[in-house]
Amino acid sequence: MSISMGESSIFSKLSSVGIRPEEYIQFFSLRKWSYIGKSKLLVTEQLYIHAKTMVVDDRIAIIGSANINERSMRGTRDSEICAIVRDKDMVDSTMDGKPYKVGKFAHTLRMRLMREHLGVDVDLLEMVERRFSQIEEFSSTDAGKTASTLLSNRSAVGDVTLSAQVELATRYLLKEYDGTSVYKGLLTKPVGSGRELSKAMIDTFDDLEIDHKLDDIPYSYSFNHRAGEENIGLREKKNFSTDNRVTEESHRDDIKGLGTDRYSSKNYRSSKNKINEALKSVASATGLF
């Protein structure tokens, strides 16, 4: 039985009983072509040894090599392996707009995979998330809450911890360590809630994880960070190859990264360069004061 193609597929059977499968499951595929070497030789015979992943309700993840077909499911032909993760480490989230407990592994796996599908630089985003989680943690302490701009305004209503998070995060991002303009405009301020508090917060930050042995890059990258770049040194003198399936100029442009995904566009390259510079800047920073 196929998952998504044909009248007998799982998709069709769900649709026949009034269920819209696309609201619960999506399919993504890796392209099977690329370029190799400085000469940009077209390769259309790449082999992917892959597994399938399903995340259910952000609580269970199943990762395995088997297909939903006879030779995989009988267990006497193809060799398959599968892992099921039922996470007991639960975190707060939402489902259908309501509070919901999700498994930490399953939830973060789904979030990361979707970011990769959308072309987000997961290394930079996760670095930002880690830093902001540290700011949130510090803002929840008694010392961190003194940065709240609500404490000196009796008529103000709001979450003191959230106010402190906004104040401290703004200081960190804009390097306004003495306090933002809103903070400076307060008539009274808690003692030690200015520059001293900003420094105390930054002192609690974890150091960046740097692997100096990885390609001489002074900062770490995930496995897919350089996806689409040439693989220098791999059969560069291979004879030029063609694919008879590429018959139109629009198809050829799509292969070159000039199609819908704009993988080779100037905007994409410019964005990638800016991200690289940002990572280098963060990794090489030795102090903020």
N, C-alpha and C positions, 0 to 999 in steps of 0.2 A: 504494500500500500504506500503510495507516495504521500508526502506531507502537503504539498501545495499545488500540484499539477494534476489535472484530469478530474473527471466526474466522480471517481472513486476515492479521491484524495481526502485526507483528514480535513483540509480546509473546506471542501465542498460538503462533506457530511455535517460539519458544524454549521455551515451556512444554511443547510436545508432545514435545520431545526430552529432557525431564528437567531443564531449566535453570530456575531461579527468577529471572526478570528483576528482580523488586523488590529483590533483593540487590545489584544492580549499577547500577540506574538508577531515578530518581524524576522525576515531572513536577509542576511547579508553575505556577499560572496567576494572572495579575493580575485583580482584580475589575474589572468594567466599569461601575461606578457610584460616585458620590460625592456630596458636597454642595458647593454653591458659595455664597459670600457670607454675610453676617450673617444673612440670612433662612433659611439652610440649605435652599436649593432643591435638590431631588433631580435629579441628572443621570444618565441611563442611556445616553447616546449618546457616551461618550468613545471617542476613537480612539487606539490604541496602535500606533506604528510600532516594531516590535520585531525582535530577532534571536534566534536560538536558540543556545544554548551547550551544548557537551558537553566534559567533562573526562575524559580516558581515563588511568587508572592514575596520575593526578597527574603525568603527564609531557607530555601533549599536550593542547592546548585548541583546539577548533574553534568559531568564532563566525561565524555567517552568517545571512542572511535567508531562504534557500531552505527550502521545505517538501519532505517526501518525497511528492511527487505529480507528475503528468505535466506540468502547466504550468510547474512550477519546474525540473524535471530536464531537460526537453527543450532548454532554453536558447534557444528561439525565441519565447517568449511573455512571461513575467514577467521583469522586470529584477531580478537578484539579485547579491549580493556576499558574499564569504566570506573569512575569514582563518584560517589554521592556524598555531598557535604551537608549535614544538618547542623547548622550553627546554633550553639547554645549561648553564645555571647550576643545578647540582644541590645539594640540601641533604639532610641526614639525616632520615629519617622511619621509619615502620613500615608494613608491609602484611601483613595476615594474621598479626599478632603477631611478625613477623620484621623485622630491619633492612632498610631499603629506601631507595634514592636516588630523590628526587622532583624534578621541575622546580620552581624557585622560583615562577615566574609561575603555572603551572597549579595548584600546591598552594595558594598564597595566594588565588587566584581562587575556588577551590572552597570554601575555609574562609570567605571573606567572604560569598559568596552564601548559604551555609547559615546563617550568623549572621543575615543579613537575613531569611531565611525564618522563622527562629525568633523574630524580633522583638528581637534583641539590638541595643543602641545601638552600632553599629560604631565610631563616633567615639571614645566613651569607652573601649571595650575596646582599640582599637588604640593609644590614648594610653597606657593602662596597660601594654600589651605592649611598646611602645617603651621606656618607662621601665625595665621589668624587664630588658629585653635589655641596657640600659646598665649596670644593676647586675650582671648576669651577667658582662659583659665586664670590668668593674672588678674583680670578685671573682676573676677568673682571673689577674690580675697578681700579682707578688710582694708588692706592698704590700697588695693586697686580701686575699690569703690570710692575712695576719696577724690578720684579724678572726675566723678560725676558732676555735671553742671546743674544738677537738680538740688543738691544738698543745700546750697546757699539761697535757693529761691523757694520760699515756703508755699507760694501759690502754684508752683509747677507740679504737674502730675505726670507720673511715668515710672518706668522701670529704672531704678538707680544703677543696677548692674549693666543694663543695656546702654545707658547714658555714658557710663565709664568706658565701655567697650568702644563706643563711637569716638569719644575724646582721645583715648590712648591710641587707637588705630590711626586716627587722623594725624596725631603727633608723629607716629612712626612713619607713615607714608610721606608726609610733607616735611619731615624733619623739623617740625615745630616743637622741639623738646621742652621749651619753657611753657607750652600750653597754646591752645588754639585761641583765636580772637574771642570766641564765646567764653572760654575759660578766663581769659584775661579781663573780660568785661564784668566779671562777678565782683560784687562789693566785698565779700568776704570769701576767703579760701582756706581750706584745711592746711595746717602746717605740713610742709614737706610734700605737697601734692603737685608741685611744679616740675622743674628739671630733675630734681632728685628722684621723683617717682618714675619719670620716664627712663632714667638710667637704671633704676632698680628693676623695671620691667624687662629691659633689654638684656640685663645680666642673667635673667632666667631663661633666655632663649637657648635652645640646643644648637651646638655647632653643626655646620653643614657636613653631610657625609660626602667626602671627596675621595675618589680612587685615582691616585696619580699614575697607576700602572695601566689604565684603560686608554689605549690609543694616545697617550700623552695629553688627554683632555683633563683639565683641572676641575671638572665637575661631572657628575654622573648623568647618564642618559638611559632611558628605557630601550628595550630591544627594537622598537619600531620608530625611534626618533629620526633615523636617517632613511626611512622608507622612500624609495623612488630615486635615490641618488645613485650615481654610477658606482659600480663595483670594480674599482681600479685593480688591475693585476689578474683578473679572471678571464683567460682566453681572449685577450685583446686582439689577437691576429686571426681570429676566426673569420672565415669567408662571410661576406655579406649575405644575410638570409632574408627571405621575403615570405610573406604569407598570402596565399591566393584568396584568402577570405577578406583581405583589405582591398576593396575595389573602388572606394569613393574617397574624395578629398576630405569630406567631413569625418569619415571613419579614421582616416590617416591623422587628421588633426586631433581627434579624440585620443589616439594612441600616443601622440606626442605631448599630451597633457594640455591641449588647447581647447578641449571640449567643454562639456558641462561642468566638470569638476575643477577646471582652471588650474590644474596641478602645476603647470609651468608658467603661469601668469606672473607678471611683474609684481602684482600686489602680494601674491603668495610668497615670492622670493623675498620681497621687502619685509613682510611680516616675519618670515623665518630668520632673517638677519637681525631684526630688532630683538626677537626672542633670544637668539644666541648671545647678543651683546648684554641683554639683561641678566642671563644666567652667568656669564663671565663676570659681570660686575658684582653680583651677589656672592659668587664663589670666592672672588679675590678680596672681598672686603675683610679688613682686619679689625675694624672698630668704627663706631658711629659717633664717638665724642672726641 
